[in-house]
Every structure is written in structure tokens, then in C-alpha cells.
Amino acid sequence: MLSEGRVRAVDLEVLPLRRKTSEERYYVIVFRDRVETSRSSARGQNGKTKKSDHPTVRENQRLKREMAQLRGQLGSLIEEHESTQEQFKSVNEEVLSANEELQSTNEELETAKEELQSTNEELTTLNEEVQNRNAELTSANNDLLNLLSQVDIPVVMVSRDLCIRRFSPPAQKILNLLVSDVGRRLGQIRPNLDLQDLEPIVREVIERSTPQRHEVRTKEGVWHALQVRPYQTWDHKIEGAVITLQNIDALKRMVNREYADAVIESARMPTLVLDNDLRVTVANPAFYRAFGVVLEETENSLIYELGNGQWNIPRLRQLLEEIVPQHARVDDYAMSHDFPSLGPRDMLLNARRVELQPGHAFILLAIEDVTENQRNGAA
């Protein structure tokens, strides 16, 4: 062996190492200086130095100890290496298992992502439907507001607890409502009607689900048909009531007038209906027969102008212009008069002041001819 520029003689020793638990093989290579035989022989012959004290022997012993120590350390390293490999294998298995779990989790996430996308699409569709419904509700609310503002009928909607929910503009005057009255109980409102409390009627309609109709008058004397119907939802639940008022004053007056005309026409006693100006509006057939006048000369004429002024009687004027306006009713008012076409007549007058319409009063004048009775009594 060449070392430091010269040849050295060394002994090379290769020691194989192998663990029973491993298939791998390891080798330990030991280099030792070769001891010259001549020196050993000379020293042996001289006998001056014992074999055990020879430096070579000590060196060999040291090297053997070092080699044993190296073997032990190498064995520990091999065991540590094998343990590390086993740990690496275990960690690798764990990594593989974690990788499989991650792959499974990734697949689950992909599935969840698809489900989220599907859910998002459903939510988008639902959101569009909700927006469409909101648009429809807004349109319906606008239609309702315009309908209530344009309809010329007082309408009031109340909830089950009898609180006002909505009303049309015409209802403000007739029911004494303000915009701030929305949410107030119906019983706290004092309507401009002869019916002061609407709550019992509305409560009965809600509880029994049966509509009701009443004829009521305003304080000005105008007749209205009060109708209360249940407020019914689309699923047939009763959630309140709807109050409407319809002006039936003209119809009511017409019915009353027709009834009065029928009574007057069928009366056997001569009867006149006079307006505020004391013009004849109606005269029954008995009057025409009794006093010999015709319809064309009677209706719309002043009573004092009838029959060429034969009804221009001072006591009749006193009755119609003074007594009736003060007392509104006169019974059996005796009066005598000499009619140009009939001669002297004794009469009993019965007068009534009737107000068929607010501010439009009429005088109903019934004339009973008692001339024959007076003559028979005198005889």
C-alpha cells in the first residue's frame, strides 16, 4: 500500500455482518500495519520483552476492542436503521391511508359541490319565483289602492279583532274616518249614522260567517244600505269583515213617494200634496171630482190660483202659511167658503207637514166636505 510516498505493508480484514431479521448484508473493513517477522523473531530470541507487552500485541488488542465497539455501534445503527425503516413504512402506510382519505374527502367535496350547485340553482329559481310573487303582490296592491280610490262606494275592511285595516276615500266622511285611524278598533269610531256602534253587527258576521244588511240614515237624513260581509281568504278562512255603504236615498224616497201616491190616489177624501211654495204637486181623483177642476190646471199651480182663484181663502192662507209651519199637524180645521161653481161649502181640513227628503218639506192637505152633515144637523 502506498502511503506518504512509500510503500507500507498492511493487513486487510473484511468482516461480514448480517441481521437475522433483515435480508441486507453489511461489511466491516479493518486495515492493520503488518508486523515484520524478523523483528518479532529477534525480540523473541532475545527474550528481553514479553510477548504480551509487545506494542504490536497491544495494538492488536486495542484494534480488537475498537472493532468490537465498532461492531456494537454498527449493530445499533443497523437496528436504528431498521427501526427507522419500519417507522418510515408505518408513516408511508399512514400517508397512503391519509391520501386515500383525502381522495375520499375530495370525492365527497365534489359531490357536495354538485349538491351545492344544484341547491344554488334551486335557490335561484325560488328567488325568481319570490321576486315574481312580490311583483304580483305589488301589482295587486296597486290595483287594490287604485280600485278603492276610484270606486264611489264607502268601503271599510276590518280584521278579526275588529281593527280597521283599510278604507276607501268616500268612507272618510260618512264614517268620520282619518288616515291615522288605520289600526284603531271599530268601536272607537263614531260614524255619521243613526247607528252609533258597528262592533256588535261586525262581530256577529265574523263569528257566524253570515252577511247582514241594514238600512241606516246619516245625520243629514240620507238613506244608505249598510252591508257587512265576511272577509274570506283564498283558503276559505274568515279573517275579518268588509263593510260597505250604498246610497239608496233616491230609491227610498221613490218607494215612499210611490207608496204615498198610491195611498193618496186610493183615498176617498179629496187630497192635495203641496210643496214649500204651496204649489200642487199631486191631487187625487177625489179632489178633481169634488171641485170640478182638471189636472192640467191643477198640478204645478199655486193653490190660491186653482179654479180662477176660488181657493184664495184668507183662513186657508192662515192655515198653510202660519199654523202648519208651526205645528206641523192640524186636525179638523173647520172652514166655510162659497165656491162660485159649487156654492157654499162647509169643510174640515186636515194638514200634515211631511219631509220626504232632507230640506224638502211637503204639506199633505185632506179636505172633508161636511156641508150635508151640517145641514142635516141644522134641520
C-alpha positions as CSV (number, residue, x, y, z in Angstrom):
1,M,0.0,0.0,0.0
2,L,1.4,3.4,-1.0
3,S,1.4,5.9,1.9
4,E,3.2,9.2,2.3
5,G,5.4,8.4,-0.7
6,R,6.5,5.0,0.5
7,V,5.2,1.5,0.4
8,R,3.6,0.2,3.5
9,A,2.6,-3.3,4.2
10,V,-0.9,-3.6,5.8
11,D,-3.2,-6.4,6.7
12,L,-6.7,-6.1,5.2
13,E,-9.6,-7.9,7.1
14,V,-13.2,-7.9,5.8
15,L,-15.8,-9.0,8.4
16,P,-19.3,-9.7,7.1
17,L,-22.3,-8.6,9.2
18,R,-25.9,-9.8,8.8
19,R,-29.1,-9.5,11.0
20,K,-31.5,-12.3,11.2
21,T,-34.5,-10.0,10.8
22,S,-33.1,-8.4,7.7
23,E,-32.0,-9.6,4.3
24,E,-29.5,-6.8,3.8
25,R,-25.7,-7.5,4.4
26,Y,-23.1,-5.2,5.7
27,Y,-19.3,-5.4,5.8
28,V,-16.6,-4.1,8.2
29,I,-13.2,-3.5,6.6
30,V,-10.2,-3.2,9.0
31,F,-6.8,-2.1,8.0
32,R,-3.7,-3.0,10.2
33,D,0.0,-2.4,9.7
34,R,1.9,-5.6,9.0
35,V,4.5,-6.5,11.7
36,E,7.9,-7.7,10.4
37,T,8.7,-11.2,11.2
38,S,12.4,-10.6,11.6
39,R,11.8,-8.1,14.4
40,S,9.4,-10.4,16.1
41,S,11.8,-13.2,15.8
42,A,14.8,-11.2,17.1
43,R,12.8,-10.0,20.0
44,G,11.7,-13.4,20.7
45,Q,15.1,-14.8,20.7
46,N,16.5,-12.1,22.8
47,G,13.8,-12.6,25.3
48,K,14.1,-9.1,26.6
49,T,10.4,-8.3,26.0
50,K,7.4,-10.4,26.8
51,K,5.0,-11.2,24.0
52,S,2.1,-9.6,25.8
53,D,4.0,-6.3,26.2
54,H,4.9,-6.1,22.6
55,P,3.5,-2.9,21.0
56,T,2.0,-4.9,18.2
57,V,0.1,-7.1,20.6
58,R,-1.2,-4.1,22.4
59,E,-2.1,-2.5,19.2
60,N,-3.9,-5.6,18.1
61,Q,-5.8,-5.8,21.3
62,R,-6.7,-2.1,21.0
63,L,-7.8,-2.7,17.5
64,K,-9.9,-5.7,18.5
65,R,-11.6,-3.6,21.2
66,E,-12.2,-0.9,18.8
67,M,-13.5,-3.4,16.2
68,A,-15.8,-4.9,18.8
69,Q,-17.0,-1.4,19.8
70,L,-17.5,-0.6,16.1
71,R,-19.4,-3.8,15.7
72,G,-21.7,-2.9,18.6
73,Q,-22.2,0.6,17.2
74,L,-22.8,-0.7,13.7
75,G,-25.3,-3.2,15.1
76,S,-27.1,-0.3,16.9
77,L,-27.0,1.7,13.8
78,I,-28.4,-1.2,11.8
79,E,-31.2,-1.7,14.4
80,E,-31.9,2.0,14.4
81,H,-31.9,2.0,10.6
82,E,-34.3,-1.0,10.6
83,S,-36.5,0.7,13.2
84,T,-36.4,3.9,11.1
85,Q,-37.3,1.9,8.0
86,E,-40.2,0.3,9.9
87,Q,-41.3,3.8,11.1
88,F,-41.0,5.0,7.5
89,K,-43.0,2.1,6.3
90,S,-45.7,2.8,9.0
91,V,-45.6,6.6,8.2
92,N,-45.8,5.7,4.5
93,E,-48.8,3.5,5.2
94,E,-50.3,6.3,7.2
95,V,-49.6,8.7,4.4
96,L,-51.2,6.3,1.9
97,S,-54.2,5.9,4.2
98,A,-54.4,9.7,4.6
99,N,-54.1,10.1,0.8
100,E,-56.9,7.6,0.4
101,E,-59.0,9.6,3.0
102,L,-58.1,12.8,1.2
103,Q,-59.2,11.3,-2.1
104,S,-62.4,10.1,-0.5
105,T,-62.9,13.6,1.1
106,N,-62.2,15.2,-2.3
107,E,-64.8,13.0,-3.9
108,E,-67.3,13.9,-1.1
109,L,-66.4,17.5,-1.6
110,E,-67.0,17.2,-5.3
111,T,-70.4,15.6,-4.6
112,A,-71.1,18.3,-2.0
113,K,-70.1,20.9,-4.6
114,E,-72.5,19.4,-7.2
115,E,-75.2,19.3,-4.5
116,L,-74.5,23.0,-3.6
117,Q,-74.6,23.9,-7.3
118,S,-77.9,22.1,-7.6
119,T,-79.2,23.8,-4.4
120,N,-77.9,27.1,-5.7
121,E,-79.9,26.6,-8.9
122,E,-83.0,25.7,-6.9
123,L,-82.5,28.8,-4.7
124,T,-82.0,30.9,-7.8
125,T,-85.3,29.5,-9.2
126,L,-87.0,30.0,-5.9
127,N,-85.7,33.6,-5.7
128,E,-87.0,34.3,-9.1
129,E,-90.4,32.9,-8.1
130,V,-90.4,35.0,-4.9
131,Q,-89.5,38.1,-7.0
132,N,-92.3,37.3,-9.4
133,R,-94.7,36.8,-6.4
134,N,-93.5,40.1,-4.9
135,A,-94.1,41.8,-8.3
136,E,-97.6,40.2,-8.5
137,L,-98.3,41.3,-4.9
138,T,-97.1,44.8,-5.6
139,S,-99.3,45.0,-8.7
140,A,-102.3,43.6,-6.8
141,N,-101.7,46.1,-4.0
142,N,-101.5,48.9,-6.5
143,D,-104.7,47.6,-8.3
144,L,-106.5,47.5,-4.9
145,L,-105.4,51.0,-3.9
146,N,-106.5,52.4,-7.3
147,L,-109.7,50.5,-7.1
148,L,-110.5,51.7,-3.6
149,S,-109.6,55.3,-4.6
150,Q,-111.7,55.3,-7.7
151,V,-114.8,53.4,-6.5
152,D,-117.5,55.8,-5.3
153,I,-118.7,53.5,-2.5
154,P,-117.7,53.7,1.1
155,V,-115.7,50.5,1.9
156,V,-114.1,49.6,5.2
157,M,-112.1,46.4,5.8
158,V,-111.6,45.2,9.4
159,S,-109.6,42.3,10.9
160,R,-110.8,39.6,13.2
161,D,-110.0,41.7,16.3
162,L,-112.3,44.5,14.8
163,C,-109.4,46.8,13.9
164,I,-109.6,48.9,10.8
165,R,-107.2,47.7,8.1
166,R,-108.2,49.8,5.0
167,F,-110.9,52.1,3.8
168,S,-111.9,53.9,0.6
169,P,-111.9,57.8,0.5
170,P,-115.8,58.0,0.4
171,A,-115.9,56.2,3.8
172,Q,-114.0,59.1,5.5
173,K,-116.9,61.5,5.5
174,I,-119.8,59.1,6.2
175,L,-117.9,57.2,9.0
176,N,-115.8,60.1,10.3
177,L,-112.5,58.3,9.5
178,L,-109.0,59.7,9.3
179,V,-105.9,58.2,7.7
180,S,-104.5,57.8,11.2
181,D,-107.5,55.6,12.2
182,V,-106.0,52.6,10.4
183,G,-105.2,50.1,13.2
184,R,-107.8,51.5,15.6
185,R,-110.8,49.4,16.9
186,L,-114.1,50.0,15.1
187,G,-115.8,50.7,18.4
188,Q,-113.6,53.8,18.9
189,I,-115.1,55.4,15.7
190,R,-118.3,57.4,15.9
191,P,-119.8,57.2,12.4
192,N,-122.1,59.9,11.0
193,L,-125.0,57.5,11.1
194,D,-128.1,56.9,13.3
195,L,-126.3,53.5,14.1
196,Q,-123.7,54.5,16.6
197,D,-121.9,51.2,17.3
198,L,-121.0,48.9,14.5
199,E,-119.0,46.4,16.6
200,P,-121.9,44.0,17.6
201,I,-123.0,43.7,13.9
202,V,-119.5,43.1,12.6
203,R,-118.6,40.6,15.4
204,E,-121.7,38.6,14.7
205,V,-120.9,38.5,11.0
206,I,-117.4,37.2,11.7
207,E,-118.5,34.6,14.3
208,R,-121.4,33.3,12.2
209,S,-120.0,33.9,8.7
210,T,-123.4,35.3,7.7
211,P,-123.8,38.6,5.8
212,Q,-126.1,41.2,7.3
213,R,-127.9,44.2,5.7
214,H,-129.4,47.2,7.5
215,E,-130.9,50.4,6.3
216,V,-129.4,53.4,8.1
217,R,-129.6,57.1,7.7
218,T,-126.9,59.8,8.1
219,K,-127.4,62.7,10.4
220,E,-128.3,64.7,7.3
221,G,-131.2,62.2,6.7
222,V,-129.7,60.4,3.6
223,W,-130.6,56.7,3.5
224,H,-127.9,54.1,3.0
225,A,-127.8,50.3,2.8
226,L,-125.2,49.1,5.2
227,Q,-123.9,45.7,4.2
228,V,-121.4,43.6,6.3
229,R,-119.8,40.5,4.7
230,P,-117.1,38.1,6.0
231,Y,-113.6,38.8,4.8
232,Q,-112.6,35.4,3.3
233,T,-109.1,34.3,2.4
234,W,-108.2,32.1,-0.6
235,D,-108.2,29.0,1.7
236,H,-111.7,29.9,3.0
237,K,-110.7,31.3,6.3
238,I,-112.6,34.2,7.9
239,E,-110.1,36.8,8.8
240,G,-112.4,39.8,9.3
241,A,-115.2,41.6,7.6
242,V,-115.9,44.1,4.8
243,I,-118.3,47.0,5.5
244,T,-119.9,48.8,2.5
245,L,-122.5,51.6,2.3
246,Q,-124.7,52.1,-0.7
247,N,-126.7,55.3,-1.2
248,I,-130.4,54.2,-1.5
249,D,-131.8,57.6,-0.7
250,A,-133.3,58.2,-4.1
251,L,-134.7,54.7,-4.2
252,K,-136.1,55.0,-0.7
253,R,-137.7,58.3,-1.5
254,M,-139.1,57.0,-4.7
255,V,-140.6,54.0,-2.9
256,N,-142.0,56.2,-0.2
257,R,-143.3,58.6,-2.8
258,E,-144.9,55.8,-4.8
259,Y,-146.4,54.4,-1.7
260,A,-147.7,57.8,-0.7
261,D,-149.1,58.4,-4.2
262,A,-150.8,55.1,-4.1
263,V,-152.4,55.9,-0.7
264,I,-153.4,59.4,-1.9
265,E,-154.9,58.2,-5.2
266,S,-156.9,55.5,-3.4
267,A,-158.2,57.9,-0.8
268,R,-161.9,58.7,-1.0
269,M,-161.4,62.1,0.6
270,P,-160.1,65.0,-1.7
271,T,-156.4,65.3,-1.0
272,L,-153.6,67.6,-2.2
273,V,-149.8,67.5,-1.8
274,L,-148.2,70.9,-1.8
275,D,-144.5,71.8,-1.9
276,N,-142.7,74.6,0.0
277,D,-144.1,77.2,-2.3
278,L,-147.6,75.9,-1.9
279,R,-147.7,74.6,-5.4
280,V,-149.8,71.5,-6.1
281,T,-147.6,68.5,-6.9
282,V,-150.3,65.8,-6.6
283,A,-154.1,65.9,-6.5
284,N,-156.1,62.7,-6.1
285,P,-159.1,61.8,-8.3
286,A,-161.5,62.6,-5.5
287,F,-160.3,66.2,-5.5
288,Y,-160.9,66.6,-9.2
289,R,-164.4,65.1,-8.9
290,A,-165.4,67.1,-5.8
291,F,-164.3,70.6,-7.1
292,G,-164.7,70.2,-10.8
293,V,-161.1,71.0,-11.9
294,V,-158.8,69.3,-14.4
295,L,-155.2,68.0,-14.0
296,E,-153.6,70.5,-16.5
297,E,-154.9,73.4,-14.5
298,T,-154.1,72.0,-11.1
299,E,-150.6,70.4,-10.9
300,N,-147.7,72.8,-10.6
301,S,-150.1,75.6,-9.9
302,L,-150.4,77.6,-6.7
303,I,-153.3,76.5,-4.6
304,Y,-154.6,80.1,-4.5
305,E,-154.8,80.1,-8.3
306,L,-157.0,76.9,-8.6
307,G,-160.4,77.4,-10.2
308,N,-159.9,81.0,-11.1
309,G,-158.8,81.9,-7.6
310,Q,-161.7,80.2,-5.8
311,W,-159.1,78.7,-3.3
312,N,-157.7,82.1,-2.4
313,I,-159.3,81.9,1.0
314,P,-157.9,84.0,3.9
315,R,-158.4,81.3,6.5
316,L,-156.8,78.8,4.2
317,R,-153.8,81.1,3.8
318,Q,-153.6,81.4,7.6
319,L,-153.7,77.6,7.9
320,L,-151.0,76.9,5.3
321,E,-148.7,79.8,6.0
322,E,-148.9,80.1,9.8
323,I,-150.4,77.2,11.6
324,V,-148.9,74.2,9.7
325,P,-145.2,75.5,9.7
326,Q,-145.5,76.0,13.5
327,H,-147.3,72.9,14.5
328,A,-146.6,70.5,11.5
329,R,-150.0,69.0,12.0
330,V,-153.6,70.3,12.1
331,D,-156.7,68.1,12.6
332,D,-160.3,69.0,11.7
333,Y,-159.7,72.7,11.0
334,A,-163.3,74.0,10.2
335,M,-163.7,76.3,7.3
336,S,-166.6,77.5,5.2
337,H,-166.5,79.1,1.8
338,D,-168.8,80.0,-1.1
339,F,-167.4,78.5,-4.3
340,P,-168.6,80.1,-7.5
341,S,-169.2,76.7,-9.1
342,L,-170.3,74.7,-6.1
343,G,-172.0,77.2,-3.8
344,P,-171.4,77.4,0.0
345,R,-169.4,74.6,1.4
346,D,-168.5,73.6,5.0
347,M,-165.2,71.8,5.2
348,L,-162.9,70.2,7.7
349,L,-159.2,70.4,6.8
350,N,-156.5,68.0,8.0
351,A,-153.0,69.1,7.2
352,R,-149.6,67.3,7.7
353,R,-146.1,68.6,7.1
354,V,-144.1,65.7,5.7
355,E,-140.3,65.8,4.9
356,L,-139.7,63.2,2.2
357,Q,-136.2,64.5,1.6
358,P,-133.9,66.5,3.9
359,G,-134.7,70.1,3.3
360,H,-137.7,69.3,1.1
361,A,-140.9,69.5,3.1
362,F,-144.4,68.8,1.7
363,I,-147.8,69.6,3.0
364,L,-150.4,66.9,2.8
365,L,-153.9,68.5,2.8
366,A,-157.0,66.4,3.1
367,I,-160.4,68.2,2.6
368,E,-163.6,66.7,4.0
369,D,-166.9,68.2,2.7
370,V,-169.3,68.2,5.7
371,T,-171.9,70.5,4.1
372,E,-174.6,67.9,4.1
373,N,-173.9,66.9,7.6
374,Q,-174.1,70.5,8.8
375,R,-177.4,71.0,7.0
376,N,-178.9,67.7,8.4
377,G,-177.8,68.7,11.9
378,A,-179.3,72.2,11.5
379,A,-182.6,70.7,10.3
